Amino acid sequence: MNNFQNVDAILDLSEPENPQEQLWPDVDFIVGNPPFLGGGKIREELGVAYQRQLRRVYQDRLPGFSDLVCYWFEKTRKQVSEGHANRVGLLATQGIRGGANRKVLERIKETGSIPKTFGSHLVLSRFVLI
């Protein structure tokens, strides 16, 4: 079975000197509970080199101090907008709505819509954030 891979989900570090965005296969649905790690904690927990690589790869799409979970939201947004996924369901804390993190929701809205919000649930046209 080739459906499961043991790789970094957001960075392809097969060439550490030239990190790239990890390629994901075409799918119908993306469902997940991405890790939350505050933007200021990424360096402490994952190291300076990883933080630099992450920011460099996503620099045109996310602010540098975005929480780690935002990289998953941006990656899934791109998958849907490019036709590589049909729907997305991801869990997030309330922190996704504020500060540098809000940029990822704005980008989702640019390529889709947010028709309803209620409680801690955001329902987007092709995204569900709980």
C-alpha positions as CSV (number, residue, x, y, z in Angstrom):
1,M,0.0,0.0,0.0
2,N,1.5,3.4,-1.0
3,N,-1.1,5.6,0.5
4,F,0.9,6.4,3.6
5,Q,4.2,8.2,3.7
6,N,6.5,9.1,6.6
7,V,7.5,12.6,5.6
8,D,7.3,16.1,6.7
9,A,3.8,17.2,5.5
10,I,4.7,20.8,4.7
11,L,8.4,20.9,3.8
12,D,10.3,18.6,1.4
13,L,13.7,18.5,3.0
14,S,15.2,15.9,0.7
15,E,17.7,18.6,-0.3
16,P,18.2,20.5,2.9
17,E,20.1,23.3,1.0
18,N,17.0,23.8,-1.3
19,P,13.8,23.1,0.8
20,Q,10.6,22.9,-1.2
21,E,6.9,22.8,-0.5
22,Q,6.0,19.1,0.1
23,L,4.0,17.7,-2.8
24,W,0.6,16.1,-1.8
25,P,-1.3,13.7,-4.0
26,D,-4.6,14.6,-5.6
27,V,-7.4,13.6,-3.3
28,D,-11.2,14.1,-2.8
29,F,-10.9,15.1,0.9
30,I,-8.3,16.4,3.3
31,V,-9.2,15.9,6.9
32,G,-6.9,16.6,9.8
33,N,-5.9,18.0,13.1
34,P,-2.7,19.9,12.3
35,P,-0.3,20.7,15.2
36,F,-0.6,24.0,16.9
37,L,2.6,25.6,17.8
38,G,2.7,29.3,18.3
39,G,4.8,31.3,15.8
40,G,7.3,32.3,18.5
41,K,7.7,28.7,19.6
42,I,8.6,27.2,16.2
43,R,12.2,28.1,16.6
44,E,12.4,26.8,20.1
45,E,10.7,23.4,19.3
46,L,11.8,22.7,15.7
47,G,15.1,24.6,15.5
48,V,16.4,27.8,13.8
49,A,17.2,26.0,10.5
50,Y,13.7,24.5,10.2
51,Q,12.0,27.9,11.0
52,R,14.1,29.6,8.3
53,Q,13.4,27.0,5.7
54,L,9.6,27.1,6.5
55,R,9.5,30.9,6.3
56,R,11.5,30.9,3.1
57,V,9.3,28.4,1.3
58,Y,6.0,30.1,2.4
59,Q,7.3,33.7,2.5
60,D,5.0,34.9,-0.3
61,R,1.9,33.4,1.3
62,L,2.1,33.7,5.1
63,P,3.5,36.2,7.6
64,G,6.7,35.0,9.2
65,F,5.2,34.7,12.7
66,S,2.2,32.6,11.8
67,D,1.5,29.6,14.0
68,L,2.5,26.3,12.6
69,V,-1.1,25.2,12.0
70,C,-1.4,28.1,9.4
71,Y,1.0,26.3,7.1
72,W,-1.4,23.4,6.9
73,F,-4.3,25.7,6.3
74,E,-2.4,27.4,3.5
75,K,-1.2,24.1,2.0
76,T,-4.8,22.8,1.9
77,R,-6.1,26.1,0.5
78,K,-3.6,25.8,-2.3
79,Q,-4.6,22.1,-2.9
80,V,-8.3,23.1,-3.3
81,S,-7.7,26.2,-5.4
82,E,-5.4,24.3,-7.8
83,G,-7.9,21.4,-8.1
84,H,-5.9,18.8,-6.2
85,A,-8.5,18.4,-3.5
86,N,-12.3,18.9,-3.4
87,R,-13.0,19.5,0.2
88,V,-11.1,20.2,3.5
89,G,-11.9,19.7,7.1
90,L,-9.3,20.9,9.6
91,L,-9.4,21.5,13.4
92,A,-7.9,24.7,14.8
93,T,-7.9,26.8,18.0
94,Q,-9.5,30.2,18.2
95,G,-6.0,31.6,17.6
96,I,-6.4,31.0,13.9
97,R,-8.6,34.1,13.8
98,G,-6.2,36.7,15.1
99,G,-2.9,38.4,14.5
100,A,-0.6,37.0,11.8
101,N,-2.7,33.9,11.7
102,R,-5.7,35.8,10.2
103,K,-3.9,36.1,6.9
104,V,-4.5,32.4,6.1
105,L,-8.3,32.9,6.6
106,E,-8.1,35.9,4.3
107,R,-6.3,33.9,1.6
108,I,-9.0,31.1,1.9
109,K,-11.7,33.7,1.5
110,E,-9.9,35.1,-1.6
111,T,-10.1,31.7,-3.3
112,G,-13.4,30.6,-1.8
113,S,-16.0,32.0,0.6
114,I,-17.0,31.9,4.2
115,P,-20.8,31.8,4.1
116,K,-21.4,31.2,7.8
117,T,-19.8,31.3,11.2
118,F,-21.2,30.0,14.4
119,G,-19.6,29.4,17.8
120,S,-16.1,28.0,17.2
121,H,-17.1,26.6,13.8
122,L,-16.3,28.4,10.5
123,V,-18.0,26.9,7.5
124,L,-16.4,27.8,4.2
125,S,-17.6,26.8,0.8
126,R,-15.1,24.0,0.5
127,F,-13.5,24.2,3.9
128,V,-14.8,23.3,7.4
129,L,-12.8,24.7,10.3
130,I,-13.8,23.4,13.7
